[in-house]
Amino acid sequence: MSTGTTPATAPAARTGPGGDSGAGTGALRVWFRDLAMGARFAFTGGRQGWTRTLLTGVGVGLGVALLLISTALPSALAARTDRGDARSWLGSPTAEHPGQDTLLIARAAQSYRGKDIEGVLVEAEGPDAPVPPGLTQVPGPGELAVSPALKRLLDSPDGALLRERLDGRITQTVGDAGLTGPAELLFYSGRSGLRPAVEGFSRVERITAFAYERQTEKLGPVLVLLVVLTFVALLLPVAVFIAAAVRFGGERRDRRLAALRLVGADSRMVRRIAAGEALAGSLAGLVLGAGFFVLARSVVGGFDIQQRSVFPADLDPAPWLAALVAVAVPAAAVGVTLFALRGVVIEPLGVVRTAKPARRRLWWRLLVPLAGLGLLVPLTGRGDDGGEFNRWQVTAGVALLLVGITALLPWLLERLVGRMGGGPVSWQLAVRRLQVNTAGAARLVNGIAVAVAGAIALQMLFSGVEDDYTKDTGQDPGRAAVSILIGDDAQDDLDQLARQVAGYEGITGAVPLRSVQAAHTAPAEDGLIDVTIGSCAALREVALLDSCKDGDAFLATGSDDRARTYGGTAAPGDKLFAGNVRGYEKAVAPVPFTVPAELPRVASRPDPVGALRAGLLLTPSVAPADTGGYGSRQIFVMAEDTDGDGLERARTAAYKASPLSTAMTLAQTKRDAGYSTVRIGLFFGATAVLVLIGTSLLVSQVEQLRERRALLSSLVAFGTPRSTLSLSVLWQTALPVGVGMALAAVFGVGLGVVLMRMAAAPVRIDWGPVAALTGVGAGVVALVTALSLPPLLRMARPDGLRTE
Amino acid sequence: MTHAPAGSLLAATGLHKAYGPTKALDGADFSVHPGEVVAVMGPSGSGKSTLLHCLAGIVPPDSGSVTYAGRELTAMSDAERSALRRTEFGFVFQFGQLVPELTCVENVALPLRLAGVRRKEAEHTALAWMEKLQVEDLAGQRPGEVSGGQGQRVAVARSLVTGPRVLFADEPTGALDSLNGELVMQLLTEAARSTNAAVVLVTHETRVAAWSDREIVVRDGRSRDMERAI
């Protein structure tokens, strides 16, 4: 090394102390020269140098890859939305009559074993009918076009029951242009005889083109807050991690730099050289990060979380964001190294001594989070009444508050471990090491503490606003697992279909109900009366009946609201018309019938779907005859097991009866889609960040052990039990982690409270998730410690004393 | 099996040890009596450090016998050998032996603390030994804050603090200038003799070996007793 350093340091001697006395370009040249020399050492320092650069490169690379993925997410989501919009026909131009360019289209979404399947029924009425994106032609009757993921499912043994439902001939595979993601389950089923909408009462549309009018759904202020916080909380630990990664192997490098001092480099020069080494590591990290990103991009198509997947081609970072990463990471590497070396005195003669650190000052460390608080507090209550948040103010405020943890943690750790002494040898070894190197210990924990604090705050905000984004559906899954609404075009007899469904294994009941509108005159515009027709068992699902037998009729009181809406009522003996009472089609005549003489009033009860019915309740023998396809037909299906094959067969039966049937799985609550997406995004990101930080911790631990190999060997040589060394490593990690997690909990709860006030959500602290998240953070560290034990035991062998 | 020489405290016979294809020891013999200082000499790579490591139970030989006070080391478990090193043996190495985060007195007290001695008592004993080695004024300093010679004397104090019966010193003056080296050797041998501890001194310097009672030369993994009396 000496031969390489002498010529480079000679000019420094000529330019005087510091080597950078020249102003302007001279100083720049000196900087460039020293950084370049450091960068060269990073690659020419033999195996150890290479290892260090590689470690830094891998660490930085993981962070860079995560940053690139984050910057690519908005465009990936936009591309997903764009393709979803492109195949939608909401707002497409329609035609009243069949033509060369008309397509009949209807949605026929399915559900199979908990997975949502997007389904579309199509019927081309002419050769120029619009072709859905991703298809080469409109599937003909009996033909199916399926997405690759659906094809795989249909071809697999797991998809056998679904194949019974979608039994058409597969003639096409939907191309990427027609899919929101590679894992999307989608089919287009070619049909004949679809009946287009009559006054909006059918789901079948006649369109001439696919042209979606985007309904710009603006995220509400609270969702904006959640998105901003999610990004800050996830990306900040990555930044902290990168800052730590450029210091991998720092101790050994510091010692090596002493050799440069010996040949004439001054202290500023060696710091710049060290920064040059870190710069090289970060540049290697950029290259590796780009590689990791490309790798992640190539495999991302194979993953889906809760049926959300991304095409590799969509994962394109915005160029300006990628450029920002490419500039910011090396700049941060240089900055962090220079900052970290402030307290290191590198002297000639191979002596490197950590300068007696000045007692850490608290005032400026407090200023950081206080500044963050200062930015956030004025936004209190903005989430109420459709207020707006300044995103930059929120981002800066949250970032400063979280960065405050990294500012306060070394101070707090120094204060706490500074007072510690006594205890067993393992404790003493750990405490003394922490006392000497508080900054290093804090650096290890900073990333995870910031991540945990952010996650706690997010969790609190999510819990706080959950009620606003979770709607009570009014459905009662305890009474029925699925509600099947039979399509208008179904020819099958409803009762027969219900019996068929009830016969499937695992199905405990199937209750059919028909609903139709009636009026005293036809056509009628108002005074309409709801008529519900079914067996006594079926009618008991909608009203409280003391006694019932076929031939009975009842007048359900329903709710006041419903009575006001329809206004119509019926009395015993009234002559009514049912079915096409509004006169939509001339060809279908309304059906006359007479209300039975006995018509007791009964109280309504919500049906399993939550609907409260009013009007006439009729048993089959007193009900009007065939109403010509008017009215609705519904089956409530009860099952032993909501995931069983019986329900899938029931859904298949409904689809066979009419592909326009809908089989709705009943659930008590429904979450807002935007809210769910943000929450899933958080889960995704938090997992990636924890893996990243865990990796960082492990690399740091192993690096530290490598640095201390000789010492560990000599300790074992004079009889130190390995358990003592293992325990000392555990204490050495557990102490800063304990302090870090406590600080993270305080900051996380504090930030959570501020955010909940901003979102105008009632402030309540659920300590369970706080404990769980700090526990997860501590668990990551425990896992890392456990993983670092094998290398520790390998290195802590007396034969490590061998030097030859 | 060859028997250990009569009266020997630590003896080895027919030691073989190979690292991969390289034979470090090829039938080496050794013995040391209580209070005796034996220098193990030889050129770099001759196997002298390996011999020391085998004698101290740090690495097990591939074959051969090592007996300490009549007990066969090669038959002991790792835990038993560790306990032996903790209580009966002391060590001084050339590099990397003082824990940088502990103060000098804490470093010297460390073996006693590992043996279960209370902290205050351990540090009191440690201070006494530091006084013998003339480094008592460094008690509160960390190894990074003292000179190489001072650090080595602290290491010698640590190696003797448990009252070991055998002191192993591997190139103890290798990183020191001659003046400091002489001082360390003088204090080391005096302290060892005062406790009747045997010293196994690995060195390649004749100047250092001159402090011994007897020299053994290791070459190509084989040992040869020079039977040199003072």
Interface residues (C-beta under 8 A of the other chain):
Chain A: V351 V352 R353 T354 G422 P424 V425 Q428 L429 R432 R433 Q435 V436 N437 A710 L711 S713 S714 L715 V716 A717 F718 G719 T720 P721 T724 P798 D799 L801 R802 T803 E804
Chain B: Y19 S44 G45 S49 T50 H53 A56 I58 V59 A79 S82 A83 L84 R85 R86 T87 F89 G90 F91 F93 F95 G96 Q97 V99 P100 E101 L102 E106 L110 P111 R113 L114 R119 R142 G144 E145 R158 S159 D170
